[in-house]
């Protein structure tokens, strides 16, 4: 499954505003089937949601960069071998995981501040997790 204009229209119905630039980014990123496997309906929904959120949270310059990157990614997908597609997919997963780890680290720091403000002590909060 790939994303198309009809799917984007469905995304617009719940009140999500999608302009032409964002539509083009969605089509560039999810409108071409990858070589290594198919996108499921759930994949399309989750990835489009992430792209929309990233777009809406970005500045004008960052939005331009997103569009340019999505155009380059679409061109790569059209011309890549299955091995390159697999490598590219793994590279994207690695990059996304690094971002998630950073976000979790930031969240932990916020929690630590809240604990300190409320004089709550948690053993091993800075050490290894005892499993």
C-alpha positions in Angstrom: 0.0 0.0 0.0 1.2 3.5 -0.7 -0.3 6.9 0.1 -2.2 8.7 -2.6 -4.2 11.9 -2.9 -7.4 10.0 -1.9 -5.7 8.9 1.3 -4.6 12.4 2.0 -8.2 13.6 1.6 -9.2 11.1 4.3 -6.5 12.5 6.6 -7.9 16.0 6.0 -11.4 15.1 7.1 -10.7 14.8 10.9 -9.7 18.5 10.9 -6.1 18.1 9.9 -5.0 20.9 7.6 -2.6 19.7 4.9 -1.3 22.3 2.5 0.2 21.6 -0.9 3.8 21.5 0.4 2.9 19.0 3.2 0.9 16.9 0.6 4.0 16.8 -1.6 6.2 15.7 1.3 3.7 12.9 2.2 3.6 11.8 -1.4 7.4 11.9 -1.7 7.9 9.9 1.5 5.0 7.4 1.4 3.9 7.5 -2.2 6.5 5.1 -3.5 6.5 1.4 -2.4 9.8 0.4 -0.8 11.7 -2.6 -2.2 12.1 -4.5 1.0 8.5 -4.8 2.0 5.1 -3.3 1.6 3.7 -0.5 3.8 0.7 -1.7 5.8 -2.3 0.5 6.4 -1.0 1.0 10.0 2.5 1.9 8.6 1.0 4.6 6.4 -1.2 6.0 9.2 1.6 6.1 11.7 4.2 7.5 9.3 1.9 10.1 7.9 1.0 11.2 11.4 4.7 11.6 12.3 5.4 13.5 9.1 2.4 15.9 9.7 3.5 16.5 13.4 7.1 17.1 12.4 6.0 19.5 9.6 3.6 21.5 11.9 6.2 21.8 14.6 8.9 23.1 12.2 9.9 26.6 11.1 9.6 27.8 7.5 13.2 27.0 6.8 12.9 23.5 8.3 9.8 22.9 6.2 11.8 23.8 3.1 14.5 21.3 4.2 11.8 18.6 4.8 10.5 19.1 1.3 13.9 19.0 -0.3 14.9 15.9 1.7 11.6 14.2 0.8 12.2 14.9 -2.9 15.7 13.4 -2.6 14.4 10.4 -0.8 11.7 9.8 -3.5 14.4 9.9 -6.2 16.5 7.5 -4.3 13.6 5.1 -3.8 12.9 5.1 -7.6 16.5 4.2 -8.5 17.8 2.1 -5.6 18.6 -1.6 -5.6 17.0 -3.9 -3.0 20.2 -3.9 -1.0 20.4 -0.1 -1.0 16.7 0.0 0.0 17.4 -2.3 2.9 20.4 -0.2 4.0 18.5 3.0 3.7 15.6 1.6 5.7 17.9 0.5 8.5 19.7 3.8 8.5 16.3 5.6 8.9 15.3 3.3 11.7 18.6 3.9 13.4 18.2 7.7 13.1 14.7 7.5 14.4 15.8 5.4 17.4 18.5 7.9 18.2 15.9 10.7 18.3 13.6 8.6 20.5 16.5 7.9 22.9 17.3 11.6 23.1 13.6 12.4 23.8 13.4 9.8 26.5 16.6 11.2 28.0 15.1 14.7 28.1 11.9 13.2 29.6 14.0 11.5 32.3 15.7 14.9 33.1 12.2 16.5 33.5 11.1 13.7 35.8 14.3 14.1 37.9 13.6 17.8 38.3 10.0 17.1 39.4 11.3 14.5 41.9 13.8 16.9 43.3 11.2 19.7 43.6 9.0 17.4 45.6 11.8 15.9 47.7 11.2 12.4 46.4 14.1 10.0 46.2 14.3 7.1 43.9 17.2 4.7 44.4 19.2 3.8 41.2 17.7 6.7 39.2 21.1 7.5 37.7 22.5 3.9 37.8 21.7 0.8 35.8 18.2 -0.5 35.8 17.9 -3.5 38.2 16.1 -6.2 36.1 
